[in-house]
């Protein structure tokens, strides 16, 4: 199970930190053995891959967020984070956490003045 939180309404240039709390992993295949992705979906648009973090903690970003967003993981807390800085109106959407099998319910990010 993946549960996102941390979304909200923020002005352009502002920041948010999203969290994805993961649970239900089998003992033989724990959280630390999964890579995770953050996706976002704007109204009327397809879901877009924003960032990936590998099992080794290596981050990969889409060109649209590179230099502004930071993905991280805390294996001791079974949690993945996405730090959103220098937000733009085009960053508005529902942000989802994904582990190649499961999706969270999403958290809404709205960037507007």
Secondary structure, DSSP 4 states (H G I P E B T S, - for coil): -EEEE--EEE-TT--EEEEEEE----GGG-GGG--EEEEEE-TTS--EEEEEE-TT--EEE-TTTTTTEEEEEETTTTEEEEEE-S--GGG-EEEEEE-SS-B---EEEEE--
